[in-house]
Amino acid sequence: MMNVWNYLRNQKGQGMVEYGLILALISIAAITLMPQVGTAINNAFNSVVTAL
């Protein structure tokens, strides 16, 4: 019974580590892309203002 408990506990810990890594990768991607998205949105608004 103890071997089953240890196995399940290790699997839950592994899942949490995987979720943490995925969250870190998404955060890095978002931080990297935000300036580019901000520039594109700023250019779009400037185009609208110029057209008006």
N, C-alpha and C positions, 0 to 999 in steps of 0.2 A: 504493500500500500504506500509506503514511504517513497518508493521509486517513482510511482505514478505522480505523487504530489510534487516531487522535485522536478519531474519532467514538465508538468503543467506550469509550475512557477517559472521555470527557465523560458518556456515559450512565451509567457506574458511579458517577461522582461525583454525578450528579443523583439517582440512586436512594438513595445514602447520605443526601443532604440530605433527601429525602422521608421516609425512615425516621426521621431525627432529628426532623423536625417532627411526625410522628405520635406518636413517643415523648414529645415535649414536651407535646402536647395531652392524651394519656392521663394523663401525670403531673399536669398541672394539674387535670384532671377528678377524678382520684383524691384529690388533696390537698383539693380543694373539697368533695367528698362525704364524706370520712372523718368529720368531726365530726357530720354528720347521721346517718350509719350508726351511729356510736358511741352517740349519744343514743338512737336507736331500740332498739339492743341493750340498753342500760342500762335503758330503760323496760320492755322485755320481761322481763329478769331480775328487776326490782323487782316486776312483776306476779306472777311465779311465786313469789317469796319471800313476798309478801303473801298469796297464796292458800294457801300451806302453813301 
